[in-house]
Amino acid sequence: MTKSMAKTRTKQLVVCVDNDGYPASLEKRKIYIALRDADAEKHDLLRIVDESGDDYLYPKTFFRSIALPQSVRKAVLDTA
């Protein structure tokens, strides 16, 4: 997926709570950007953006949604 496509999707902030089977890819307690993907959600997966800007599917149970103050949310999303 191109970065321009990623910008058009709805972004959600999530925190990783489990990385079983993906220790090299996911860091526990790290905040990630999840992109809305209805097809993935039907299979209990989330589309997560990594540091390179690429996105991958992971089990939804590995993450929890988080709410941040608008100024912090903007700062996190602006660095992505």
C-alpha positions in Angstrom: 0.0 0.0 0.0 1.3 3.5 -0.8 1.6 6.1 1.8 -1.0 8.3 0.0 -3.5 5.4 0.2 -2.8 5.1 4.0 -3.6 8.8 4.5 -7.0 8.4 3.0 -8.0 5.7 5.5 -9.3 6.3 9.0 -6.5 6.0 11.5 -6.9 4.8 15.1 -4.3 4.7 17.8 -3.8 1.4 19.6 -1.3 0.0 22.1 0.2 -3.4 21.7 -0.6 -5.7 24.7 0.7 -9.0 23.2 3.3 -10.0 20.6 3.2 -13.8 20.9 4.7 -15.1 17.6 5.8 -11.6 16.4 8.5 -10.5 18.9 10.6 -9.0 16.1 7.7 -7.1 14.5 5.6 -5.9 17.5 6.7 -4.3 20.7 4.5 -4.6 23.8 3.3 -1.3 25.3 4.2 0.6 22.0 1.6 2.8 20.4 0.7 1.9 16.8 -1.5 3.3 14.1 -4.3 1.0 13.0 -5.9 1.6 9.6 -9.6 0.9 9.2 -10.0 -2.3 7.1 -13.5 -3.8 7.1 -12.3 -7.1 5.5 -9.6 -7.6 8.0 -11.9 -6.9 10.9 -14.3 -9.6 9.7 -11.4 -12.0 10.4 -10.5 -10.4 13.8 -7.4 -8.8 12.4 -6.1 -5.2 12.5 -4.1 -3.5 9.8 -1.1 -2.0 11.7 1.4 0.5 10.3 5.0 -0.1 11.2 8.0 2.3 11.4 8.7 2.0 7.6 5.2 3.2 6.8 4.1 -0.3 5.6 1.1 -2.0 7.0 0.5 -5.6 8.1 -2.3 -7.6 9.6 -2.1 -8.9 13.1 -4.6 -10.4 15.5 -7.0 -7.8 16.9 -6.6 -9.3 20.4 -3.0 -8.1 20.4 -4.1 -4.4 20.7 -6.3 -2.1 22.7 -7.7 1.2 21.5 -6.4 4.2 23.3 -7.8 7.7 23.7 -5.3 10.6 23.9 -5.8 14.3 24.2 -6.2 15.9 20.8 -2.8 17.7 20.9 -1.0 14.4 21.7 -3.0 12.5 19.1 -2.0 15.1 16.5 1.6 14.9 17.5 1.7 11.1 17.2 -0.1 11.0 13.9 2.0 13.9 12.4 5.2 11.8 13.0 3.8 8.8 11.3 
